[in-house]
Amino acid sequence: MDSLHSVRAENVTAIYQLLDGIFRNQPGAAGQRVRTDFPLFFAADNLRNRRVIRCGDQTICHAGIWPRVLTIGTTRLKTGVIVLVATHPAHRRRGLAARCMLSLQRQLKTEHYDLGILWTGVPGFYEPLGWRIARPSGDYLPRTGAARPFLLQQMEQAAPFRLQNFDAEHHLQGVMELQRQHPVRMLRSVSDFRQLLALPKIQVWVVQRETVDAYLVAGQAVNKRGILEYGGSTSDILAGIGALLRAGRLDEEASLPIFGSDSKLAEHLRSAGILLGPLESSKGQGTEMRLVLDSQRLTASHQERLFVWGLDWA
């Protein structure tokens, strides 16, 4: 009989092997491992929020919750991000992942979460479990290179600044302050910031004058690509992207999601005749799904404004 239970310390090594074999055995994933790609999820104190199914001595299925707090204006929402749902290929189509998900969803309800969120390539699996496809408000620039002339112009018109590689000792506080000014964001501790900004294949830059005036995060990881996150004034964000393109430090193929709360950023790009597409998901690609657990706290107005920052993507 297959046994379903919360993850135990003795299961961890086998789980890494299962998940790396499924999620990191693909083009573009060289050098990546789930353990280092998801350090907060794999923290020892999160074992109780994960499920595993074993068949004899073999680990054959896994799924988990990454607990977060999402803020929309002054409202704080207890949010469970569903992470790394996977079944060994030899054991698929037996309902194992659904068993894990139903167990996790019972926990979400019992522990009074307001919202569940996930990204997937197989939305049809989750819909019978109560999940619904979500499309956040916002716009999407598939290639920053398409806006290169405009972005270089923004850089040239900006007050002189230094574009520097992020250094935690000198820039962490400034980046934290800018992220915390955003009206829609995940709450992060200092430790969260340090670990997320140091993820593999992630680069972080700051636009600096006397202080950190803007920051930009871009990724080349299999699970995090393009410009992922940014903060600061619209003009400084655009100038920073222009400086990165001019210096060859940002791939012109890098995409740019423009979240609904950043309408000025979209307006500036459109004013220059740059075509933007709709933001299909917070990631800009894939299918985003949500499970509303408390509709009184997560109102329709909140849902219209909801998105998830890049470094908080699973």
Backbone as numpy.savetxt, mean C-alpha at the origin, in Angstrom:
# Nx Ny Nz CAx CAy CAz Cx Cy Cz
-7.06 -35.19 8.53 -7.91 -33.99 8.53 -7.03 -32.75 8.53
-7.29 -31.81 7.63 -6.55 -30.56 7.59 -6.87 -29.74 8.84
-5.86 -29.21 9.51 -6.07 -28.45 10.74 -5.91 -26.96 10.48
-6.90 -26.18 10.91 -6.88 -24.73 10.80 -6.63 -24.14 12.17
-5.65 -23.26 12.29 -5.39 -22.62 13.58 -4.60 -21.34 13.37
-4.49 -20.54 14.41 -3.64 -19.35 14.35 -2.20 -19.78 14.19
-1.41 -18.91 13.58 -0.02 -19.25 13.33 0.75 -19.35 14.65
1.59 -20.36 14.73 2.47 -20.56 15.87 3.91 -20.36 15.43
4.77 -20.08 16.40 6.17 -19.78 16.07 6.81 -20.92 15.27
6.44 -22.15 15.56 7.07 -23.28 14.86 6.59 -23.41 13.42
5.53 -22.68 13.03 5.03 -22.72 11.65 5.73 -21.73 10.74
6.45 -20.77 11.30 6.89 -19.60 10.55 7.77 -19.95 9.35
8.77 -20.80 9.54 9.69 -21.12 8.45 8.96 -21.76 7.28
8.06 -22.68 7.54 7.31 -23.34 6.47 6.40 -22.36 5.74
5.86 -21.39 6.48 5.00 -20.38 5.86 5.81 -19.51 4.91
7.00 -19.10 5.32 7.85 -18.31 4.42 8.10 -19.07 3.13
8.37 -20.36 3.24 8.66 -21.16 2.05 7.44 -21.23 1.14
6.26 -21.44 1.73 5.03 -21.50 0.94 4.79 -20.18 0.21
4.88 -19.06 0.94 4.53 -17.76 0.37 5.57 -17.29 -0.64
6.84 -17.50 -0.35 7.87 -17.12 -1.33 7.71 -17.92 -2.62
7.35 -19.20 -2.49 7.18 -20.04 -3.67 6.02 -19.57 -4.54
5.02 -18.96 -3.94 3.84 -18.51 -4.69 3.99 -17.07 -5.16
4.42 -16.17 -4.26 4.41 -14.73 -4.55 5.76 -14.17 -5.01
6.85 -14.86 -4.74 8.16 -14.32 -5.10 8.89 -15.18 -6.11
8.17 -16.09 -6.72 8.73 -16.93 -7.79 8.14 -16.48 -9.10
8.39 -15.20 -9.45 7.79 -14.62 -10.65 8.72 -13.54 -11.19
8.54 -13.16 -12.46 9.41 -12.13 -13.04 9.35 -10.83 -12.24
10.49 -10.22 -12.03 10.56 -8.95 -11.32 10.71 -9.08 -9.82
10.64 -10.31 -9.29 10.70 -10.49 -7.84 12.08 -10.91 -7.35
13.07 -10.92 -8.22 14.41 -11.34 -7.82 14.91 -10.51 -6.64
15.41 -11.19 -5.64 15.95 -10.51 -4.47 14.92 -10.15 -3.43
13.65 -10.41 -3.71 12.60 -10.09 -2.74 12.15 -11.34 -1.99
11.79 -11.14 -0.73 11.22 -12.20 0.11 10.06 -11.60 0.88
9.02 -12.39 1.09 7.86 -11.85 1.80 8.24 -11.37 3.21
9.19 -12.03 3.82 9.55 -11.66 5.20 10.06 -10.23 5.28
10.85 -9.81 4.31 11.38 -8.45 4.33 10.46 -7.46 3.62
9.57 -7.95 2.76 8.61 -7.07 2.10 7.48 -6.66 3.03
7.19 -7.48 4.05 6.08 -7.21 4.97 6.54 -7.31 6.43
7.51 -6.49 6.84 8.07 -6.64 8.19 7.06 -6.39 9.30
6.12 -5.47 9.10 5.15 -5.18 10.16 4.14 -6.31 10.28
3.73 -6.87 9.16 2.80 -7.99 9.19 3.41 -9.21 9.85
4.69 -9.44 9.58 5.35 -10.64 10.11 5.93 -10.44 11.51
5.61 -9.33 12.15 6.07 -9.12 13.53 5.54 -10.23 14.43
6.32 -10.56 15.44 5.97 -11.68 16.32 4.63 -11.46 17.01
4.28 -10.21 17.30 3.03 -9.96 18.01 1.80 -10.03 17.10
2.01 -10.35 15.81 0.87 -10.46 14.89 0.50 -11.91 14.58
1.12 -12.87 15.22 0.83 -14.28 14.94 -0.65 -14.60 15.15
-1.25 -14.02 16.17 -2.65 -14.33 16.48 -3.62 -13.85 15.40
-3.17 -12.93 14.55 -4.02 -12.37 13.50 -3.85 -13.09 12.17
-3.19 -14.24 12.20 -2.94 -14.99 10.98 -3.48 -16.41 11.12
-3.83 -17.02 9.98 -4.34 -18.38 9.98 -3.51 -19.25 9.06
-3.39 -20.50 9.43 -2.67 -21.47 8.63 -3.45 -22.77 8.64
-3.38 -23.49 7.52 -3.93 -24.84 7.45 -2.78 -25.78 7.14
-2.71 -26.84 7.92 -1.66 -27.83 7.74 -2.29 -29.19 7.43
-1.62 -29.92 6.58 -2.02 -31.29 6.26 -0.86 -32.19 6.66
-1.01 -32.86 7.78 0.12 -33.60 8.32 1.21 -32.64 8.73
2.39 -32.81 8.18 3.51 -31.92 8.50 3.67 -30.78 7.50
2.77 -30.70 6.52 2.92 -29.73 5.44 2.00 -28.52 5.65
2.54 -27.33 5.49 1.75 -26.11 5.50 1.19 -25.89 4.11
-0.15 -25.83 3.99 -0.75 -25.80 2.66 -1.60 -24.55 2.39
-1.88 -23.74 3.43 -2.69 -22.54 3.19 -2.39 -21.51 4.26
-2.48 -20.24 3.88 -2.18 -19.14 4.81 -3.00 -17.92 4.45
-3.37 -17.14 5.44 -3.99 -15.82 5.26 -3.83 -15.05 6.56
-3.88 -13.72 6.48 -3.70 -12.96 7.71 -4.28 -11.56 7.65
-4.38 -10.97 8.82 -4.83 -9.59 9.00 -3.64 -8.74 9.40
-3.51 -7.59 8.76 -2.54 -6.58 9.21 -3.36 -5.46 9.84
-3.39 -5.36 11.15 -4.21 -4.33 11.81 -3.65 -2.94 11.58
-4.51 -2.02 11.14 -4.13 -0.64 10.91 -5.22 0.27 11.45
-4.91 1.55 11.55 -5.91 2.56 11.88 -5.91 3.57 10.75
-7.03 3.66 10.05 -7.19 4.59 8.93 -7.91 5.83 9.43
-7.37 7.00 9.12 -8.02 8.24 9.50 -8.58 8.92 8.25
-9.82 9.36 8.35 -10.46 10.16 7.29 -10.98 11.41 7.99
-10.27 12.51 7.81 -10.60 13.71 8.58 -10.32 13.45 10.05
-11.34 13.61 10.87 -11.19 13.38 12.31 -11.66 12.00 12.73
-12.11 11.18 11.78 -12.62 9.85 12.10 -11.50 8.82 12.01
-11.39 8.01 13.04 -10.41 6.93 13.04 -11.15 5.60 12.88
-10.71 4.80 11.91 -11.37 3.55 11.60 -10.42 2.38 11.85
-10.85 1.46 12.66 -10.07 0.24 12.91 -10.17 -0.63 11.66
-9.03 -0.82 11.01 -9.00 -1.43 9.68 -8.15 -2.68 9.67
-8.67 -3.73 9.07 -7.90 -4.95 8.89 -7.56 -5.13 7.42
-6.27 -5.04 7.11 -5.81 -5.29 5.74 -5.53 -6.78 5.61
-6.18 -7.44 4.67 -5.98 -8.87 4.46 -4.73 -9.07 3.61
-3.85 -9.94 4.08 -2.52 -10.05 3.50 -2.19 -11.52 3.18
-1.57 -11.74 2.02 -0.94 -13.01 1.66 -1.86 -14.21 1.84
-2.97 -14.18 1.11 -3.88 -15.32 1.06 -3.35 -16.27 -0.01
-2.99 -17.48 0.36 -2.34 -18.37 -0.59 -2.57 -19.82 -0.21
-2.71 -20.66 -1.23 -2.85 -22.11 -1.05 -1.84 -22.82 -1.93
-1.22 -23.84 -1.40 -0.28 -24.65 -2.18 -0.99 -25.17 -3.43
-0.35 -25.09 -4.60 -1.02 -25.48 -5.85 -1.64 -26.87 -5.83
-1.04 -27.80 -5.11 -1.55 -29.17 -5.08 -2.82 -29.32 -4.25
-3.19 -28.27 -3.52 -4.34 -28.38 -2.60 -5.41 -27.33 -2.90
-5.39 -26.75 -4.08 -6.37 -25.70 -4.40 -7.73 -26.30 -4.79
-8.74 -25.41 -4.79 -10.12 -25.77 -5.13 -10.72 -26.77 -4.15
-10.28 -26.66 -2.89 -10.86 -27.48 -1.83 -11.49 -26.61 -0.74
-11.56 -25.30 -0.98 -12.18 -24.41 -0.01 -11.30 -24.03 1.16
-9.99 -24.29 1.08 -9.10 -24.02 2.21 -8.94 -22.53 2.46
-8.71 -21.76 1.40 -8.54 -20.32 1.58 -9.83 -19.69 2.10
-10.98 -20.20 1.65 -12.25 -19.69 2.16 -12.39 -19.97 3.65
-11.93 -21.14 4.10 -11.96 -21.44 5.55 -11.11 -20.43 6.33
-9.93 -20.13 5.81 -9.07 -19.15 6.47 -9.74 -17.78 6.51
-10.31 -17.39 5.38 -10.93 -16.07 5.30 -12.13 -15.96 6.23
-12.97 -16.98 6.29 -14.13 -16.93 7.18 -13.70 -16.85 8.63
-12.62 -17.53 8.98 -12.10 -17.43 10.35 -11.61 -16.02 10.64
-10.90 -15.43 9.68 -10.41 -14.06 9.87 -11.58 -13.08 9.94
-12.60 -13.29 9.13 -13.74 -12.37 9.13 -14.53 -12.46 10.44
-14.59 -13.64 11.02 -15.22 -13.74 12.35 -14.42 -12.93 13.37
-13.10 -12.98 13.26 -12.26 -12.20 14.17 -12.47 -10.71 13.97
-12.56 -10.28 12.71 -12.79 -8.86 12.43 -14.08 -8.38 13.09
-15.13 -9.20 13.03 -16.40 -8.82 13.63 -16.33 -8.87 15.15
-15.76 -9.94 15.69 -15.67 -10.09 17.15 -14.86 -8.98 17.78
-13.81 -8.54 17.10 -12.92 -7.53 17.65 -13.28 -6.12 17.18
-14.47 -5.98 16.61 -15.07 -4.68 16.30 -14.23 -3.83 15.35
-13.76 -4.46 14.29 -13.14 -3.70 13.22 -14.24 -2.96 12.46
-13.87 -1.82 11.89 -14.82 -1.04 11.10 -14.77 -1.40 9.62
-13.61 -1.88 9.16 -13.39 -2.03 7.73 -12.35 -3.11 7.47
-12.60 -3.90 6.43 -11.58 -4.78 5.88 -11.23 -4.32 4.49
-9.98 -4.51 4.09 -9.56 -4.09 2.75 -8.52 -5.07 2.23
-8.54 -5.31 0.92 -7.56 -6.18 0.30 -7.43 -5.83 -1.17
-6.38 -6.36 -1.80 -6.17 -6.23 -3.24 -5.98 -7.63 -3.80
-6.53 -7.87 -4.97 -6.51 -9.23 -5.50 -6.60 -9.24 -7.02
-6.19 -10.33 -7.60 -6.40 -10.57 -9.02 -7.57 -11.50 -9.27
-8.20 -11.98 -8.19 -9.32 -12.92 -8.31 -10.51 -12.43 -7.47
-11.12 -11.31 -7.85 -12.22 -10.76 -7.05 -13.40 -11.73 -6.90
-13.59 -12.61 -7.89 -14.69 -13.54 -7.81 -14.60 -14.50 -6.65
-13.40 -14.71 -6.12 -13.25 -15.57 -4.95 -13.81 -14.89 -3.70
-13.61 -13.58 -3.60 -13.97 -12.86 -2.37 -15.42 -12.38 -2.34
-16.01 -12.18 -3.50 -17.38 -11.65 -3.53 -18.38 -12.54 -2.79
-18.34 -13.87 -2.92 -19.27 -14.70 -2.15 -19.05 -14.61 -0.63
-17.88 -14.13 -0.22 -17.58 -13.97 1.20 -18.02 -12.62 1.73
-18.63 -11.78 0.88 -19.16 -10.50 1.33 -18.34 -9.29 0.92
-17.22 -9.49 0.26 -16.37 -8.39 -0.16 -16.91 -7.76 -1.43
-16.70 -6.44 -1.57 -17.18 -5.72 -2.73 -16.04 -4.92 -3.37
-16.06 -4.87 -4.69 -15.05 -4.12 -5.43 -15.20 -2.63 -5.12
-14.08 -1.96 -4.90 -14.08 -0.53 -4.58 -13.16 0.21 -5.54
-13.60 1.38 -5.96 -12.77 2.25 -6.81 -12.68 3.61 -6.13
-11.55 3.93 -5.54 -11.42 5.21 -4.83 -11.47 6.38 -5.80
-11.87 7.53 -5.30 -11.86 8.72 -6.14 -10.42 9.14 -6.41
-10.20 9.68 -7.58 -8.85 10.12 -7.91 -8.52 9.88 -9.36
-7.28 10.16 -9.73 -6.83 10.06 -11.11 -5.53 9.26 -11.16
-5.11 8.96 -12.39 -3.95 8.08 -12.55 -3.17 8.51 -13.78
-1.88 8.76 -13.59 -0.97 9.06 -14.70 -0.14 7.80 -14.95
-0.37 7.08 -16.04 0.33 5.81 -16.25 1.84 5.96 -16.39
2.30 7.08 -16.96 3.73 7.31 -17.18 4.09 8.73 -16.80
4.97 8.90 -15.83 5.40 10.26 -15.51 6.15 10.88 -16.68
6.77 10.04 -17.51 7.49 10.56 -18.68 6.59 11.31 -19.63
5.29 10.99 -19.64 4.35 11.69 -20.52 4.19 13.15 -20.11
4.52 13.46 -18.87 4.41 14.82 -18.37 5.77 15.48 -18.18
6.81 14.91 -18.77 8.17 15.38 -18.51 8.35 16.88 -18.77
7.97 17.43 -19.92 8.20 18.87 -20.15 7.54 19.74 -19.09
6.32 19.41 -18.72 5.61 20.19 -17.70 6.29 20.06 -16.34
6.72 18.85 -16.00 7.36 18.64 -14.70 8.72 19.35 -14.62
9.46 19.36 -15.72 10.72 20.10 -15.73 10.47 21.60 -15.59
9.41 22.08 -16.20 9.05 23.49 -16.06 8.71 23.82 -14.61
7.99 22.92 -13.94 7.66 23.12 -12.53 8.92 23.16 -11.67
9.88 22.32 -11.99 11.14 22.31 -11.26 11.88 23.64 -11.45
11.90 24.14 -12.67 12.63 25.37 -12.96 11.97 26.59 -12.34
10.66 26.55 -12.17 9.94 27.68 -11.61 9.90 27.68 -10.09
10.24 26.56 -9.50 10.18 26.45 -8.04 11.31 27.25 -7.39
11.08 27.67 -6.15 12.16 28.27 -5.38 13.30 27.26 -5.26
14.56 27.70 -5.31 15.68 26.75 -5.29 15.57 25.76 -4.12
15.86 24.50 -4.42 15.78 23.46 -3.40 16.85 22.42 -3.66
17.09 21.59 -2.66 17.99 20.45 -2.79 17.14 19.19 -2.83
17.40 18.32 -3.80 16.74 17.02 -3.87 17.71 16.00 -3.27
17.35 15.45 -2.14 18.27 14.58 -1.41 17.67 13.20 -1.18
18.55 12.20 -1.16 18.12 10.88 -0.73 17.71 10.95 0.72
16.64 10.27 1.04 16.14 10.25 2.41 17.18 9.67 3.35
17.39 10.37 4.46 18.27 9.91 5.53 17.48 10.01 6.83
17.25 8.88 7.47 16.37 8.86 8.64 16.83 9.82 9.73
18.14 9.93 9.92 18.66 10.78 10.99 18.28 12.25 10.77
18.28 12.69 9.51 18.05 14.10 9.23 16.65 14.42 8.72
15.97 13.45 8.13 14.72 13.75 7.42 13.48 13.09 7.99
13.63 12.12 8.89 12.47 11.34 9.33 11.38 12.21 9.93
11.76 13.12 10.80 10.75 13.95 11.46 9.97 14.79 10.45
10.67 15.34 9.47 10.00 16.16 8.46 9.03 15.34 7.61
9.44 14.13 7.22 8.56 13.26 6.44 7.33 12.87 7.26
7.54 12.55 8.52 6.42 12.18 9.38 5.42 13.32 9.50
5.91 14.53 9.65 5.01 15.68 9.79 4.20 15.90 8.52
4.83 15.72 7.36 4.10 15.91 6.09 3.05 14.82 5.90
3.39 13.57 6.22 2.41 12.50 6.07 1.23 12.70 7.01
1.50 13.23 8.18 0.44 13.42 9.18 -0.46 14.61 8.85
-0.08 15.42 7.90 -0.94 16.53 7.47 -1.98 16.08 6.46
-1.82 14.88 5.93 -2.75 14.43 4.90 -4.09 14.06 5.53
-5.20 14.49 4.92 -6.51 14.24 5.53 -6.95 12.79 5.53
-6.36 11.97 4.65 -6.68 10.54 4.61 -5.35 9.78 4.68
-5.18 8.98 5.71 -3.89 8.30 5.90 -4.03 7.20 6.93
-3.06 6.30 6.94 -2.93 5.32 8.01 -2.08 5.91 9.12
-2.45 5.63 10.35 -1.60 6.03 11.46 -0.35 5.16 11.47
0.78 5.79 11.73 2.06 5.06 11.78 2.84 5.51 13.00
3.44 4.56 13.68 4.37 4.89 14.75 5.72 5.26 14.13
6.62 5.77 14.95 7.97 6.08 14.46 8.62 4.81 13.91
8.43 3.69 14.62 8.99 2.42 14.15 8.37 2.01 12.82
7.06 2.22 12.65 6.41 1.92 11.37 7.06 2.71 10.24
7.25 4.01 10.46 7.87 4.84 9.43 9.25 4.30 9.07
10.05 4.02 10.07 11.42 3.57 9.81 11.41 2.29 8.96
10.55 1.35 9.30 10.55 0.08 8.57 9.95 0.22 7.17
8.88 0.98 7.04 8.25 1.12 5.73 9.13 1.90 4.75
9.82 2.92 5.24 10.67 3.72 4.37 11.96 3.00 3.99
12.20 1.84 4.61 13.41 1.06 4.32 13.08 -0.26 3.62
11.87 -0.39 3.07 11.50 -1.63 2.40 12.40 -1.89 1.20
12.60 -3.15 0.83 13.43 -3.47 -0.34 12.88 -2.84 -1.61
13.78 -2.40 -2.47 13.46 -1.81 -3.77 12.56 -0.58 -3.66
12.66 0.12 -2.55 11.93 1.37 -2.34 12.95 2.50 -2.25
12.69 3.60 -2.92 13.55 4.78 -2.83 12.73 5.95 -2.32
13.36 6.75 -1.46 12.69 7.90 -0.86 13.58 9.12 -1.04
12.98 10.23 -1.48 13.72 11.48 -1.65 12.97 12.60 -0.93
13.71 13.65 -0.58 13.08 14.82 0.02 13.45 16.07 -0.78
12.49 16.97 -0.87 12.71 18.32 -1.40 12.99 19.19 -0.18
14.20 19.71 -0.12 14.60 20.40 1.10 15.11 21.81 0.82
14.62 22.73 1.63 15.18 24.06 1.71 15.69 24.18 3.15
15.08 25.05 3.94 15.49 25.07 5.35 14.91 23.88 6.10
13.79 23.39 5.61 13.15 22.22 6.20 12.82 21.23 5.07
12.29 20.07 5.44 11.78 19.13 4.44 10.43 19.67 3.96
10.39 20.11 2.70 9.18 20.72 2.15 8.30 19.73 1.39
8.87 18.61 0.98 8.10 17.58 0.30 8.90 16.29 0.35
8.20 15.18 0.16 8.89 13.90 0.02 8.21 13.07 -1.05
8.97 12.17 -1.64 8.48 11.30 -2.71 9.00 9.90 -2.47
8.13 8.92 -2.66 8.50 7.52 -2.49 8.18 6.79 -3.79
9.14 6.06 -4.33 8.92 5.27 -5.54 9.44 3.86 -5.33
8.84 2.92 -6.03 9.23 1.53 -5.86 9.43 0.82 -7.19
10.30 -0.17 -7.15 10.50 -1.07 -8.28 10.31 -2.52 -7.84
9.60 -2.68 -6.73 9.33 -4.02 -6.21 8.16 -4.64 -6.95
8.07 -5.95 -6.94 7.00 -6.63 -7.65 5.64 -6.25 -7.08
5.58 -5.92 -5.81 4.31 -5.57 -5.17 4.14 -4.07 -4.95
5.13 -3.28 -5.28 5.05 -1.83 -5.10 5.83 -1.15 -6.22
5.11 -0.63 -7.21 5.77 -0.04 -8.38 5.29 1.38 -8.62
6.18 2.18 -9.21 5.83 3.56 -9.54 5.95 4.47 -8.33
5.44 5.68 -8.48 5.40 6.60 -7.34 4.30 6.12 -6.40
4.65 5.88 -5.17 3.75 5.24 -4.22 3.12 6.23 -3.25
3.89 7.22 -2.88 3.46 8.11 -1.80 4.20 9.42 -1.94
3.57 10.49 -1.46 4.19 11.80 -1.53 3.53 12.70 -0.50
4.20 13.78 -0.16 3.64 14.75 0.77 4.29 16.09 0.55
3.59 17.15 0.95 4.08 18.50 0.75 3.13 19.28 -0.15
3.55 20.48 -0.55 2.70 21.29 -1.42 2.69 20.72 -2.83
1.63 21.03 -3.56 1.52 20.55 -4.94 2.71 20.97 -5.78
3.12 22.24 -5.66 4.23 22.74 -6.47 5.53 22.02 -6.15
5.77 21.73 -4.87 7.01 21.06 -4.49 7.00 19.59 -4.89
5.84 18.94 -4.84 5.75 17.55 -5.29 6.06 17.48 -6.78
5.44 18.34 -7.57 5.68 18.34 -9.02 7.13 18.70 -9.34
7.67 19.69 -8.62 9.07 20.08 -8.85 10.01 18.93 -8.51
9.70 18.22 -7.44 10.53 17.09 -7.05 10.52 15.98 -8.09
9.35 15.68 -8.64 9.27 14.66 -9.69 10.06 15.11 -10.91
9.94 16.39 -11.26 10.71 16.91 -12.39 12.20 16.77 -12.17
12.66 17.08 -10.97 14.09 16.96 -10.67 14.56 15.51 -10.76
13.74 14.59 -10.31 14.09 13.17 -10.40 14.19 12.72 -11.85
13.25 13.16 -12.68 13.29 12.79 -14.09 14.52 13.38 -14.77
14.81 14.65 -14.50 15.97 15.28 -15.14 17.27 14.59 -14.76
17.36 14.16 -13.50 18.58 13.50 -13.03 18.63 12.02 -13.38
17.58 11.50 -14.02 17.55 10.09 -14.36 17.39 9.18 -13.16
16.85 9.71 -12.07 16.70 8.93 -10.84 15.32 8.31 -10.71
14.43 8.66 -11.64 13.10 8.09 -11.67 12.82 7.58 -13.07
12.40 6.35 -13.18 12.06 5.75 -14.48 10.87 6.50 -15.08
10.99 6.89 -16.33 9.89 7.60 -16.99 8.64 6.73 -17.12
8.78 5.43 -16.96 7.63 4.53 -16.99 6.91 4.49 -15.65
7.46 5.13 -14.63 6.83 5.10 -13.30 5.47 5.77 -13.35
4.49 5.12 -12.77 3.13 5.66 -12.73 2.96 6.58 -11.52
1.89 7.35 -11.54 1.59 8.28 -10.45 0.10 8.22 -10.12
-0.26 7.62 -8.98 -1.66 7.70 -8.54 -1.91 9.06 -7.89
-3.03 9.65 -8.22 -3.38 10.97 -7.66 -4.68 10.80 -6.89
-4.59 10.81 -5.58 -5.73 10.48 -4.75 -6.74 11.63 -4.72
-7.97 11.28 -4.37 -9.07 12.24 -4.44 -8.83 13.50 -3.64
-8.09 13.41 -2.55 -7.83 14.59 -1.73 -6.74 15.48 -2.33
-6.14 15.05 -3.44 -5.08 15.83 -4.09 -5.57 16.41 -5.41
-6.76 16.99 -5.40 -7.35 17.49 -6.64 -6.49 18.57 -7.30
-5.74 19.35 -6.50 -4.90 20.39 -7.09 -3.81 19.78 -7.96
-3.30 18.65 -7.55 -2.27 17.97 -8.34 -2.84 17.59 -9.70
-4.04 17.03 -9.73 -4.69 16.67 -10.99 -4.99 17.91 -11.82
-5.45 18.98 -11.16 -5.77 20.21 -11.89 -4.55 20.78 -12.58
-3.41 20.78 -11.89 -2.18 21.29 -12.49 -1.80 20.48 -13.73
-1.87 19.17 -13.64 -1.50 18.33 -14.77 -2.48 18.52 -15.94
-3.76 18.56 -15.65 -4.76 18.74 -16.71 -4.61 20.11 -17.38
-4.24 21.11 -16.59 -4.09 22.45 -17.16 -2.99 22.50 -18.22
-2.07 21.55 -18.13 -0.98 21.47 -19.12 -1.33 20.52 -20.25
-2.59 20.06 -20.29 -3.02 19.18 -21.37 -2.60 17.74 -21.20
-2.23 17.36 -19.99 -1.80 15.98 -19.73 -3.02 15.12 -19.43
-3.14 14.02 -20.16 -4.30 13.14 -20.01 -4.13 12.24 -18.79
-5.14 12.21 -17.95 -5.16 11.35 -16.78 -6.29 10.34 -16.90
-6.05 9.15 -16.43 -7.09 8.14 -16.40 -7.70 8.04 -15.02
-8.76 7.25 -14.85 -9.36 7.07 -13.53 -8.48 6.21 -12.64
-8.54 6.45 -11.36 -7.81 5.66 -10.38 -8.63 4.41 -10.09
-8.23 3.28 -10.66 -9.01 2.05 -10.53 -8.92 1.45 -9.13
-7.78 1.64 -8.47 -7.61 1.19 -7.09 -6.56 2.06 -6.46
-6.40 1.98 -5.15 -5.39 2.80 -4.48 -4.00 2.52 -5.06
-3.78 1.30 -5.53 -2.50 0.95 -6.13 -2.39 1.46 -7.56
-3.53 1.86 -8.14 -3.53 2.25 -9.54 -3.73 1.07 -10.47
-3.65 -0.14 -9.92 -3.83 -1.35 -10.72 -4.36 -2.45 -9.81
-4.79 -3.54 -10.39 -5.36 -4.62 -9.58 -6.75 -4.25 -9.10
-7.38 -5.16 -8.39 -8.73 -4.95 -7.88 -8.69 -4.73 -6.38
-9.21 -3.60 -5.96 -9.31 -3.28 -4.54 -10.69 -3.69 -4.05
-10.74 -4.35 -2.90 -12.01 -4.81 -2.36 -12.12 -4.40 -0.90
-13.37 -4.16 -0.48 -13.61 -3.73 0.90 -14.73 -4.54 1.51
-14.64 -4.71 2.81 -15.68 -5.35 3.60 -16.08 -4.35 4.68
-17.25 -3.74 4.53 -17.72 -2.76 5.50 -18.30 -3.52 6.70
-17.72 -3.32 7.85 -18.13 -4.04 9.06 -18.97 -3.18 9.99
-18.85 -1.85 9.89 -19.64 -0.94 10.71 -20.06 0.22 9.82
-21.25 0.13 9.25 -21.71 1.15 8.31 -22.09 2.44 9.01
-22.26 2.41 10.34 -22.56 3.65 11.05 -21.30 4.50 11.21
-20.16 3.85 11.38 -18.91 4.60 11.50 -18.30 4.88 10.13
-18.40 3.92 9.23 -17.87 4.09 7.88 -19.02 4.51 6.98
-19.33 5.79 6.99 -20.47 6.31 6.26 -20.18 6.36 4.75
-21.25 6.62 3.98 -21.08 6.75 2.53 -20.10 7.87 2.20
-20.15 8.96 2.96 -19.23 10.07 2.75 -17.78 9.64 2.98
-17.55 8.86 4.04 -16.21 8.37 4.30 -15.74 7.46 3.17
-16.63 6.60 2.69 -16.25 5.66 1.65 -15.86 6.39 0.36
-16.50 7.51 0.08 -16.16 8.29 -1.11 -14.75 8.86 -1.03
-14.29 9.13 0.19 -12.97 9.75 0.37 -11.86 8.73 0.62
-12.21 7.46 0.77 -11.27 6.47 1.26 -10.28 6.03 0.19
-9.01 5.98 0.54 -7.97 5.33 -0.24 -6.90 4.88 0.73
-5.89 4.20 0.23 -4.84 3.67 1.09 -3.49 4.10 0.54
-2.65 4.64 1.40 -1.32 5.10 0.99 -0.44 3.94 0.51
0.49 4.26 -0.39 1.33 3.24 -1.03 2.10 2.35 -0.10
2.77 2.90 0.90 3.56 2.05 1.79 2.70 1.25 2.74
1.42 1.53 2.79 0.50 0.73 3.58 -0.26 -0.28 2.72
0.08 -0.36 1.44 -0.50 -1.39 0.60 0.04 -2.75 1.05
-0.79 -3.76 0.92 -0.31 -5.12 1.17 -0.01 -5.80 -0.15
